[in-house]
Amino acid sequence: MTNEIHSRTYVLNGTTREAPRAERGLYLVATPIGHLGDITLRALDLIAGADVLACEDTRVTGKLLSRFQIKRRMTPYHDHSSDETAASLVETVQAGRSVAIVSDAGTPLVSDPGYRLVRAAIEADVPIFAIPGASAILTALAVSGLPSDAFFFAGFLPSKEKARLDRIAALTRVPGTLVIYEAPHRIAQSLAAMAEGLGDREAAVCRELTKMHETVYRGTLTRLAQDFCAMDQVKGEIVVCIAPPPQEAAPAEQDVDAILAGLLAEMKPTQAAREAARLTGLNRRDLYQRALALKDGQA
């Protein structure tokens, strides 16, 4: 593979720096999701210093190289690249060289190309390193104001209506904040489908994160769907964060006893506790102790 480096230097704040030559390995390098100032020093070192730079779109990555005055060749690697391209990159690493892969924005492999390449690298037993940096998922979650102790990234929803509704239905019981990517021309339609399928939950629509026209819209799914439907044209990258499903109130103690009593008439305490746990979502061991007390007449 011909991808010789023309220069291992880059310019940062007016100062020219020389990047060290990267050690043998495949490097998954995160790049800014909008503001080029969010690039990390380690990412610049690898983009300039790796033997081969693979990228999703040479035009997009070219703007990043131009910003930091990095002069080098790029190798296209995207969703439509052949298995031979991935094999060639792995062979480069096997030969003792370094390969850095970047997507158009954010962390490679997250709704971006790279999965097949990483699988091939694992099978070839070559070193793989993730170089952390910007992520639209975490950036949106941070500014959404929604619970962040547990979240689920659902990627892009299907474009066809039936598949989209089925996907939303599958997400209804996820016990955490949902994070979804969406295209601007589909956002109003998707928000309406989310409101119908998930209930009128709190949500945040994050548009153009870290860019000049960054905007975060907050409200219920229904209100957001109405607002976006009224907009003439929506542009930019969009991340939607949706609050977790409302927690169901725990059944009253007398209701739990009634459930257990009915089950104990037909089965042993162990089985009754297991079935009651399935019905109520309560702890099976606690229900077993309660079942024993009811059976012994101590409750």
C-alpha positions in Angstrom: 0.0 0.0 0.0 1.4 3.4 -1.0 0.6 6.0 1.6 4.0 7.6 2.3 4.0 10.5 4.7 5.1 13.8 3.3 5.6 15.4 6.7 5.2 14.3 10.3 4.6 17.8 11.5 1.5 19.8 12.4 0.9 23.4 13.4 -0.8 24.2 16.7 -1.4 27.8 17.8 1.2 29.0 15.4 3.9 26.5 16.6 5.1 23.7 14.4 5.4 20.4 16.2 6.9 17.2 15.0 4.8 14.1 15.7 6.7 10.9 16.8 6.4 8.0 14.6 3.5 5.8 15.9 4.3 2.3 17.1 3.0 -0.7 15.2 -0.8 -1.1 15.6 -4.2 -0.1 14.5 -5.3 3.2 16.1 -9.0 4.2 16.2 -8.7 8.0 16.5 -11.6 10.2 17.6 -11.9 13.6 15.9 -14.0 16.7 16.6 -17.8 16.5 16.0 -17.8 20.1 14.9 -15.4 22.5 16.6 -11.9 21.7 15.3 -10.4 23.1 18.5 -11.7 19.9 20.3 -9.0 17.8 18.7 -6.6 16.2 21.2 -2.8 16.4 21.1 -2.6 12.6 21.0 -5.0 12.5 18.0 -2.8 15.1 16.1 0.3 13.1 16.9 -1.3 9.9 15.4 -2.9 11.6 12.4 0.4 13.1 11.5 2.7 10.3 12.7 1.0 7.1 11.7 2.4 5.4 8.6 -1.1 5.2 7.0 -4.1 7.4 7.6 -7.4 5.8 6.7 -10.5 8.0 6.6 -14.2 7.8 5.8 -14.2 10.8 3.4 -10.9 12.3 2.2 -12.7 15.7 1.6 -13.9 15.9 5.2 -10.6 14.8 6.8 -8.8 17.0 4.4 -10.3 20.1 6.1 -9.0 18.8 9.4 -5.5 18.3 7.9 -5.6 21.8 6.4 -6.6 23.4 9.7 -3.5 22.0 11.4 -1.3 22.1 8.3 -0.7 18.4 8.1 0.6 17.3 4.6 0.1 13.6 3.9 -1.8 11.1 1.8 -5.1 9.6 2.9 -6.6 6.1 2.2 -10.3 6.0 1.9 -12.1 3.5 4.2 -15.9 3.6 4.4 -19.0 1.4 4.6 -18.6 0.5 0.9 -14.9 -0.5 1.1 -14.2 -4.0 0.1 -12.9 -6.7 2.4 -9.7 -6.5 0.4 -9.2 -2.9 1.6 -9.6 -4.0 5.3 -7.2 -6.9 4.7 -4.6 -4.6 3.1 -4.7 -2.3 6.1 -4.3 -5.3 8.5 -1.4 -6.5 6.4 0.2 -3.1 6.8 0.1 -3.5 10.6 1.3 -7.1 10.3 4.3 -5.8 8.4 5.3 -3.7 11.4 3.7 -0.4 10.5 1.0 1.8 12.0 -2.5 2.6 10.7 -4.7 5.4 12.1 -8.4 5.4 11.1 -10.7 8.3 11.6 -14.4 8.9 10.7 -15.8 12.1 9.5 -16.5 13.2 13.0 -16.4 11.7 16.5 -15.3 8.3 17.5 -14.8 5.7 14.8 -17.2 2.6 14.7 -20.0 4.5 16.5 -22.6 4.6 13.6 -19.5 4.9 11.5 -17.2 2.6 9.4 -14.6 0.5 11.1 -16.3 -2.6 12.6 -15.2 -5.0 9.9 -11.7 -3.6 10.0 -11.4 -4.1 13.8 -12.8 -7.6 13.5 -10.2 -8.4 10.9 -7.5 -6.9 13.1 -8.6 -9.0 16.1 -8.5 -12.2 14.0 -5.0 -11.3 12.8 -4.0 -10.7 16.4 -2.5 -7.2 15.7 -2.4 -4.5 18.4 -5.5 -2.2 18.5 -5.7 1.1 20.4 -8.6 3.4 20.9 -7.7 7.1 21.1 -10.6 8.8 23.0 -12.0 12.2 22.1 -15.2 13.8 21.1 -18.5 11.9 21.0 -21.9 13.3 20.0 -23.6 10.8 22.2 -22.0 11.9 25.5 -22.0 15.6 24.5 -25.8 15.5 23.9 -26.4 13.5 27.0 -24.4 16.0 29.1 -26.5 19.0 27.9 -29.8 17.3 27.7 -30.5 17.6 31.5 -31.9 14.0 31.5 -30.7 11.2 33.7 -27.3 10.0 32.8 -26.7 7.2 35.2 -27.9 4.7 32.6 -28.5 5.3 28.9 -28.9 3.3 25.7 -27.6 4.4 22.3 -30.0 3.3 19.6 -28.2 4.7 16.6 -30.3 5.9 13.6 -34.0 4.8 13.5 -35.0 3.0 10.3 -36.2 5.3 7.5 -39.3 3.2 6.6 -42.4 3.9 8.8 -43.2 0.3 9.7 -39.6 -0.6 10.7 -39.3 2.7 12.6 -42.4 2.0 14.6 -41.3 -1.5 15.4 -37.9 -0.2 16.5 -39.5 2.4 18.8 -41.8 -0.3 20.3 -38.7 -2.4 21.1 -37.2 0.6 23.0 -40.2 1.3 25.2 -39.0 -0.7 28.3 -35.3 0.3 28.1 -34.5 1.4 31.7 -32.4 4.4 30.9 -32.2 7.6 28.8 -32.4 6.9 25.1 -29.9 8.5 22.7 -30.9 8.5 19.0 -29.3 10.0 15.9 -31.7 11.4 13.3 -31.5 13.1 9.9 -32.8 16.7 9.8 -35.5 16.0 7.1 -37.0 13.2 9.2 -36.8 14.7 12.7 -40.4 16.0 12.9 -41.9 12.7 11.7 -39.6 10.7 14.0 -40.5 12.8 17.1 -44.2 12.3 16.4 -43.6 8.5 16.2 -41.6 8.6 19.4 -44.3 10.4 21.2 -46.9 7.8 20.0 -44.7 4.8 20.8 -42.9 5.9 23.9 -45.4 8.2 25.6 -45.1 11.9 26.0 -41.7 11.8 27.8 -39.3 14.7 28.4 -36.7 15.0 25.6 -34.0 17.1 24.2 -33.2 17.6 20.5 -29.5 18.6 20.2 -28.6 20.2 16.8 -25.1 21.1 15.5 -23.3 20.4 18.8 -20.1 22.3 19.3 -20.7 24.3 16.1 -21.6 28.0 15.6 -25.3 27.3 15.4 -25.5 24.8 18.2 -29.1 24.7 19.6 -30.7 22.5 22.2 -34.5 22.2 22.2 -36.1 20.8 25.4 -39.7 19.8 26.1 -42.0 16.8 25.8 -41.9 14.6 22.7 -45.3 15.9 21.6 -44.4 19.5 21.9 -41.1 19.0 20.2 -42.8 17.2 17.3 -45.2 20.2 16.9 -42.3 22.7 17.1 -40.2 20.9 14.4 -43.2 20.3 12.2 -43.8 24.1 12.2 -40.2 24.8 11.1 -39.7 25.6 7.4 -36.4 23.7 7.1 -34.2 21.9 9.6 -30.5 21.6 8.9 -27.5 20.0 10.7 -26.5 17.0 12.6 -29.1 16.0 15.2 -29.0 13.9 18.4 -32.2 13.2 20.3 -32.2 12.3 24.1 -35.3 10.9 25.6 -36.1 10.4 29.3 -36.4 6.9 30.8 -39.9 5.3 31.1 -41.8 6.4 34.2 -41.2 4.0 37.1 -44.3 2.0 38.1 -45.3 2.4 41.7 -44.5 -0.7 43.8 -47.7 -2.7 44.7 -49.1 -2.1 48.2 -48.1 -4.7 50.9 -51.7 -6.0 51.2 -51.8 -6.5 47.4 -48.5 -8.5 47.5 -50.0 -10.6 50.3 -53.1 -11.3 48.3 -51.0 -12.4 45.3 -48.9 -14.7 47.4 -51.9 -16.1 49.2 -53.5 -17.0 45.9 -50.3 -18.6 44.6 -49.7 -20.5 47.8 -53.1 -22.2 47.4 -51.7 -23.9 44.2 -47.9 -24.2 44.7 -45.0 -24.4 47.1 -43.5 -21.2 48.7 -40.4 -21.3 46.4 -42.6 -21.5 43.3 -45.0 -18.9 44.6 -42.2 -16.5 45.4 -40.7 -16.9 41.9 -44.1 -16.3 40.2 -44.8 -13.3 42.4 -41.4 -11.8 41.6 -42.3 -12.1 37.9 -45.7 -10.4 38.4 -44.6 -7.6 40.7 -40.9 -7.0 39.9 -40.1 -7.4 43.6 -37.1 -9.3 45.1 -37.7 -13.1 45.0 -35.9 -13.8 48.2 -38.0 -11.2 50.1 -41.1 -12.6 48.6 -40.1 -16.1 49.7 -39.7 -15.0 53.3 -43.1 -13.3 53.1 -44.6 -16.5 51.6 -43.2 -18.6 54.5 -44.7 -16.2 57.0 -48.1 -16.3 55.4 -48.0 -20.1 55.2 -47.1 -20.4 58.9 -49.9 -17.9 59.8 -47.4 -15.4 61.2 -48.2 -12.6 58.9 
